[in-house]
Amino acid sequence: MQVHMTKDASELSKEVAEWMTSLIEQTLATKERFCLLLSGGSTPKNLYTLLADDPFRKHIDWTKLHIFFGDERVVPFNDERNNGRMAYDSLLSKVPIPKDQIHYMDTNVKPEIAASDYEGLLRKYFDDGNTTFDLALLGMGDDGHTLSLFPGNEAINQTKRWVISLYLPSQQMHRVTLTADVVNRSACIAFLVTGPGKAPILNRLLRQTAALHSYPVQLIHPTNGELHWFVDEAAYPDYGK
Ligand code: 6PG
């Protein structure tokens, strides 16, 4: 596990953009495609905007990128809460990734149908079941959730399926989410965590003082890949203490 400390959210986005650009370049030197799992929420928006612009844009061979989503709120694509819409507006509408290489979760069908269709897609892409995504970008909520794996929700116990749907009473919303297993098979997982709201849980996680199975985010640990935490000072004030 590697912790990358940055001053604030803006510096974090720049650091992740640089790190991602070189990871993509290195990977595409020996592989024909780069499978990138995008996180939802608000944290990655600035990163996506940076990637869509020079200097980063020109260093990435976008035609070789395949885009997936870690989870989706089951709301129409043009709803501002839709993670696919956020990524489309900030990045995917501005770079030349072939349309059939961008895989949005379908929010126009029943959530359980969207989940099984997406699982079928992932199993086709990663049929040998060894390594899945070249890079999985994840966020963490103030309650220690990640993807749409929320504390107390039975979804967190799913170990067989790669994609499931669930109802979130607190938000009166259905969600479709990847489960930990398919994410843990990534070559590289990077959490992006900023702001004081995340500090209490992040501190326990990174200082490894949290009891096991306290938070869904603890379900994420790469089987063979790398784990990176990009954090800012507000989210991890005790860094180095
Ligand atoms: C979602 C995300 C979720 C997110 C965290 C952090 O759909 O909400 O996938 O897991 O990463 O809630 O969200 P922020 O970046 O907005 O703090």
Boltz pocket constraint, residues with backbone or C-beta under 6 A from the ligand:
constraints:
  - pocket:
      binder: B
      contacts: [[A, 39], [A, 40], [A, 41], [A, 42], [A, 43], [A, 44], [A, 70], [A, 71], [A, 72], [A, 73], [A, 83], [A, 138], [A, 139], [A, 140], [A, 141], [A, 145], [A, 146], [A, 147], [A, 148], [A, 192], [A, 194]]
      max_distance: 6.0
